[in-house]
């Protein structure tokens, strides 16, 4: 059980550092309400997803990984 806790803690640390780096590398979107409403419509007509969409997807994956590993590590520490 200690080995699993250690492995999951390492995965959690890697996910946290990756999430921090990914979020820091993203450009800010200060377009206001019009950018929020019309931003997705513009990217939907371009065809292939660009770098911003791929970076947003990687951010989601890193965030989900961090949340899931945090829950698992928390559970393992309770047991």
N, C-alpha and C positions, 0 to 999 in steps of 0.2 A: 504494500500500500504506500510505503514511503517513496518507492521508485516512481509510482504513478503520480504522486503528488509533486515530486521534483520535476518530472517530465512536463506535466501540465503547467507548472509554474514557469518553466523555461519557455513554453509555447506562448503563455500569457505575456511574458516580458517581450518576446519577439513581436507579438501582435501589437502591443502597446507602442513600441518604438516605431514599428512600421506605420501605424495609424497616425502617430505624431508627425512623422516625416511626410506622409502623403497629404495630410491636412495643411501642413505648412507650405507645401509646394503648390497648392491650388491657388489660382487667381481669385481675387475677391470679385463678387458680382454686385456692384453697387448701382444697378440699373433701376431700382425702385420697383413699384408695382407693375409697371409695363413690362419689365424684363421677366418678372415672375410669370405673368400670364402668357406673354408671347414668346418666351424663350424656348420652350419645348416645341412649339409649332414650327419655328424656324429650323430647329435641328431635325425634325421629323421629315422634312422635305429634302434634306441633303443627301440621303442615301446611307452610306456607311457611317458608323459612329466615328466621330473625331477623337482627338486626344482628351478633350474635356469630359466626354461621355465615358470613355474608358477609365479615366482617372476617378470619376464618380463611382463607377462600378467597383473598382479596386478598393475605394474607400469603404463602400458598403460591405464588401467581403471582409476587410480587416476589422471593421467595427463589429460585425456579427461574430467573427472568430474571437475577438477580445471579450465580448459579452458572454459567449458560451463557455470559454475557458475560465472566466472569472467565476461563473456559477459552479462549474465543476470543481475548481480549486476550493471555493467556499464550502461546498458540500463535503469534499474530502477532508477538510480541516475539522468539520463537525463530527465526522465519523471516527 
